[in-house]
Amino acid sequence: ILRFYCVFRYFPYLYHHVSYTRSPHSTPTTIHSAVRKFKVVVVVVLVAAAVAVSAVVYRFTSNGERQNLQAEYNDYAAKFITNFHHLAVMRQWAAYSVAAQFTAKCLDNYGPEEKPWPNATLPDFHDQVRGLLVL
């Protein structure tokens, strides 16, 4: 009984339960069974508290992560669309610039009665459009 004194000192209701369940015919096994029941109750309460805390933390963190993921996805999608649109516009203007340059060169080199099409050539074409091809 002395070895359980520490447990009874910190948990007086357990001592109350054990002291009143003792009868003149009781054996130390009743004390052990009460302590064993108390240990089971403590373990069950700890497990239930751990599950509850884990569920609450999971719920809050998963909602936060989901919102962050959605915000990042929307940001990246907007950047992608903007960049794609900008690239398409730049390619269109590059093609327009090459076409205008080619047309001006052909009109300057040939007279009104000559018809250069479709055999019109542009000298040093690869050098003139090298920068535009990068776009």
Secondary structure in CASP SS format (residue, H / E / C, confidence):
PFRMAT SS
TARGET T0000
AUTHOR 0000-0000-0000
METHOD secondary structure of the structure
MODEL  1
I C 1.00
L H 1.00
R H 1.00
F H 1.00
Y H 1.00
C H 1.00
V H 1.00
F H 1.00
R H 1.00
Y H 1.00
F C 1.00
P H 1.00
Y H 1.00
L H 1.00
Y H 1.00
H H 1.00
H H 1.00
V H 1.00
S H 1.00
Y H 1.00
T H 1.00
R C 1.00
S C 1.00
P C 1.00
H C 1.00
S C 1.00
T C 1.00
P H 1.00
T H 1.00
T H 1.00
I H 1.00
H H 1.00
S H 1.00
A H 1.00
V H 1.00
R H 1.00
K H 1.00
F H 1.00
K H 1.00
V H 1.00
V H 1.00
V H 1.00
V H 1.00
V H 1.00
V H 1.00
L H 1.00
V H 1.00
A H 1.00
A H 1.00
A H 1.00
V H 1.00
A H 1.00
V H 1.00
S H 1.00
A H 1.00
V H 1.00
V H 1.00
Y H 1.00
R H 1.00
F H 1.00
T H 1.00
S H 1.00
N H 1.00
G H 1.00
E H 1.00
R H 1.00
Q H 1.00
N H 1.00
L H 1.00
Q H 1.00
A H 1.00
E H 1.00
Y H 1.00
N H 1.00
D H 1.00
Y H 1.00
A H 1.00
A H 1.00
K H 1.00
F H 1.00
I H 1.00
T H 1.00
N H 1.00
F H 1.00
H H 1.00
H H 1.00
L H 1.00
A H 1.00
V H 1.00
M H 1.00
R H 1.00
Q H 1.00
W H 1.00
A H 1.00
A H 1.00
Y H 1.00
S H 1.00
V H 1.00
A H 1.00
A H 1.00
Q H 1.00
F H 1.00
T H 1.00
A H 1.00
K H 1.00
C H 1.00
L H 1.00
D H 1.00
N H 1.00
Y C 1.00
G C 1.00
P C 1.00
E C 1.00
E C 1.00
K C 1.00
P C 1.00
W C 1.00
P C 1.00
N C 1.00
A C 1.00
T C 1.00
L C 1.00
P C 1.00
D C 1.00
F H 1.00
H H 1.00
D H 1.00
Q H 1.00
V C 1.00
R H 1.00
G H 1.00
L H 1.00
L H 1.00
V H 1.00
L C 1.00
END
